[in-house]
């Protein structure tokens, strides 16, 4: 899909800086506050790995475990889809 974007408008991950996002990756689901973006990686603050989602309309994940390192980095190439869920 192509669309026209004004040069000053942020798009993609840049537009989500500061938001708590969820990343569906090849093997895992990660969630956390997006605090950094570069050409290859995303940095999440207070990241969690989601082992069981539960109902997507629920306010909480059924099983989300905090990751021990802060910030947590995820390769952009591993991300299949993303958005703001919880």
C-alpha positions in Angstrom: 0.0 0.0 0.0 1.4 3.4 -0.9 0.3 6.7 0.6 1.6 10.2 0.7 3.3 11.3 3.9 4.3 14.9 4.6 8.0 15.2 5.3 7.5 16.4 8.9 5.1 13.7 9.8 6.4 10.8 11.8 5.3 7.4 10.7 5.9 3.7 11.7 7.7 3.0 14.9 9.0 6.6 15.1 5.4 7.8 15.6 4.9 5.3 18.5 7.9 6.5 20.6 6.7 6.8 24.2 3.7 4.5 23.7 3.3 1.1 25.2 3.2 -1.2 22.2 2.9 -5.0 21.6 5.2 -6.7 19.1 4.1 -10.0 17.5 7.4 -11.6 16.4 8.4 -14.9 14.8 8.5 -16.8 18.0 7.3 -14.6 20.9 5.1 -11.6 21.8 6.8 -8.7 23.5 5.2 -5.7 25.1 6.6 -2.5 26.7 7.1 1.2 26.3 8.9 2.0 23.0 11.9 4.2 24.0 14.2 3.8 21.0 14.2 3.1 17.3 17.0 2.7 14.8 17.5 0.9 11.5 17.7 -2.5 13.0 16.4 -2.6 16.6 13.6 -1.4 18.8 14.2 -0.6 22.5 11.4 -1.4 25.0 11.3 -0.1 28.6 9.9 -2.4 31.3 9.5 -5.1 28.6 7.5 -8.3 29.1 7.3 -11.5 27.2 3.7 -12.7 26.7 3.4 -16.5 27.1 -0.5 -16.5 27.2 -2.6 -13.7 25.8 -6.0 -14.7 27.2 -8.9 -12.7 25.7 -7.7 -9.8 23.6 -10.5 -7.6 24.9 -9.2 -8.1 28.5 -7.2 -5.3 30.2 -4.5 -7.7 31.3 -2.4 -10.4 29.7 -3.1 -13.9 31.0 0.6 -14.6 31.5 3.2 -11.9 30.8 6.6 -12.1 32.5 8.9 -9.1 33.0 12.3 -9.4 31.2 15.4 -9.0 33.4 17.3 -6.5 31.3 16.2 -2.9 30.8 16.0 -1.7 28.1 15.1 -4.8 26.1 16.0 -4.8 22.4 14.1 -6.5 19.6 15.2 -6.9 16.0 12.9 -5.1 13.6 13.3 -7.9 11.1 11.7 -10.3 13.6 8.5 -8.2 14.0 5.5 -9.6 12.1 3.0 -7.1 13.3 2.6 -4.5 16.1 0.2 -2.1 17.7 -1.2 -0.7 20.9 -3.2 -3.5 22.7 -2.9 -3.2 26.5 
